[in-house]
Amino acid sequence: MTLTTANDSPASLLIIDDHPLLRRGVAQLLELEDDLELVGETGNPEEGIALALSMEPDLVLLDLNMPGVNGLEALRRLREANYSGRVVMFTVSDHEDDVVSALRTGADGYLLKDMEPEDMVRQLRQAALGRMVISESLTALLAEALRNQRNAPTTPDVHSLTQREREILQQLAGGLSNKLIARKLDITEGTVKVHVKHLLKKLNLRSRVEAAVWAVQEGLDH
């Protein structure tokens, strides 16, 4: 599959990771791909944030554990600065708290560093296309985290949603971004954002990822 952006150029990618060897490995991997282009790399989180905001790459591959500004703080600052590209955490940590915290902070994916190179390229392509990406080994962990949360006083109720909100929830369960949902349902991206905000509030969920995992659990993804 060939992946290109709207102007037929390769999807641009920035790596923020404090391990030089890993950055070099990812760079060499991407050199073999025509549709993914590495436009920058740094081991300094502060510099990485500045590069992301100035270059506006399609995708940022962000390490979770770094000295100084960690990945979660970098992600938070990127979102607060309205960086609109995709941010995928790339880490060795498969701890539930780390996964949930990253997704709640606004990550578009969470990939483990022990994955096969071919799988990584495939996941990066999916992320650049606007889909949520999570290492397969983490999906059960996420589902369990949600089940634990279901002990909260308010349990999600799909019947509280409007028909349009249900349609959008179904697309969220498929991992689609707001832009892709808008295109599929022939509405504006701004309208999708409003609906997502409302459905999260009605379901008492904190992020689109939680909504997606819950919808899959409830069989609402088809």
N, C-alpha and C positions, 0 to 999 in steps of 0.2 A: 504494500500500500504506500502510495506517495502522499506525503503530508506537506501542504503548502499553506501559507497564510493568504489573506484576501488579495494581496497584490502578487501572488504567485512566487513569493520568495520563501526560502526555508524558514521554519519556525526558529526564532532566536532564543538562546538559552544562556543563563548566567549561573555559575557555580560559586557558592559561598561555603567554603569548608576549610578548616585549618590544617588538613593533612595534604601536603604537597603531592605525595605519591598518588593519593586517590584522585586529586584534581587532574593530574597528568593522565591517569588511567581513563577517566571519563572523557577527557579531551581526545585521546587517541581513539576511543570507541566511537565518538561522534564524527571523527574525521572520515570514517567509513560510510557515513550516512549522508545522502544528498538532501534530505528534507529536514534535518536538524543541524543547526549551526551554532557553535559555541562562540559567543560574542564577548565574553569576559569571564575572568575567574580570579578569586582572591581568597586569602585565608584570614583576612581582617573583616570582622562583621560590620564595623563602622563604615569601612570603605565599600563593602558589599551593598549596604543600604543606599549609600550615595550613588553607586553605579546603577543600581536597579531603578532609582528614581530619575536619574539623568538619561539612561539608555532605554528605559521602558521595554525590556525584553519580553517576549511572549511567555517565558517560563523562567522561574528561579528555582534552582535546586539548592536547598538550604540545610546545612548540618544542624542537628539539634544541640549537641554539646560542644560549645566553643568557649575559650577563655574570654573574660570580659563580658561582652554582650552575647548571651546565649541565643540559640535559634528561636525560642519562643518570644523573647524580647525583640529580636530583629523582625520577626513576623508581625508582631503587634505594631511596631513602628512603621513598617511598610503599609499595613492596612490603614493605620491612622493618617498616613500621608497620602491615602487614596491611590496607592499603586494598584492598577487594575489587572495586571498580569496574573498568571497562575503561579502559586507557590507550593512546591512539593518538598516535604521534609525528607531528608535522606540520612539515616542514622543506624546505629547498632542496637538502639534501645527498643525492646518489644514490651516494655512495661505499660500496663493499662493506663496509668495516670498520664504518662508522656503522650501516648496516642490520643487519648481523649482531650487532653489540654491543647495539643496542637490543632486538632480539628475544630475545637470550640473557638480557638483564637483566629481561625480563618484560613487554615491550610487547605489546599485543594487535593492533598494526597499525603500518604505516609508510606515510604518505601524503606525496606531494610537493606543494609549494605552487603548482606551475604547473598543477595539474589544473583542469578546468572546474568551475564552481560546481555544476552539476547532478550531476556525478560525485561531488563531495565530499559532497553531501547523501545520495546513494545509499550511499556507503561508510560514512558516519556511522550511517545507519539499520542497515546490516548489523552494524557494530561494536556498537551498542546492543542488537541482538538476540542477541549472543553469538558472532558469527562473526569470524574473523581477517580483517583487511583489509590489503592491500598494493597499492600502485600497480602497475598492470599492467606498466609498463616495468621494474619491479624483479624480476619473477618469474624471468626468465632469469638475472639477476645472482645471485639467491639459489641457483638450481640449480647455477650454476657454482661458487659458493663451497662448496657441499656436495660437488661432484665433486672439488674440490681437497682437501677434508678426507678424502675416501675413500682418499687415499694413506696415511692413518694405519695403524698396525700392525693395528688391529682393525677389520674391515669389518662393518657391520650385517648381521645374519642373521635374517631373519623367522622361520626355522624354530625359533629359540630361544624364540619367544613362545607363550604358551598361546592357546587359542581365544578366550577373553575379551579378552586383550590385543590380539589381531589385530582383533577387532571394534572395540575402542576406537581402535586405530591408524587404522582405516578412517574412523571418525568425525572423528578429528583431521585427516585428509587433506581432509575436507570443510570444515574451518575451524570446527568446532563447539567451544563452550566446555564446561567440565566439567559445568556445570548442564544444558546442552542434551543432552549425551551421556547423563547420568544419566536424564533424562526419556525419551530415546529407547530406552534399554536397560532401563528400569525397575529401576534400581539407585540407591543413594544417591550424592550428590556426593562424599562422603568415600571411597567405594569406588573411584570413578573416579580420584580423586587418587592413591590407592595404586597402582592399575594403571598409571597414566601414569608414576609414579616408577619402577616396576619395568621397564616396557618401555623407558624411556629408558636405564636402566642396562644392560639386556641388549643394546640396539642401539648402545651407546657414543655416544649423542647427548646434547647438552647442553640442548636445549629442545624444547618441544612443536612449535614452528615448524619446527625442523630435522627432527623426526620427520614432520611433515606434508608438507614438501617432498620428503623422501626417499621417503615412501610414494607420492606422486604420480608421482615418477620411476620407481618400480618397478611402477607400474600397480596398486597395492593400494588405490586409492581407490574401487573399485566391485566 
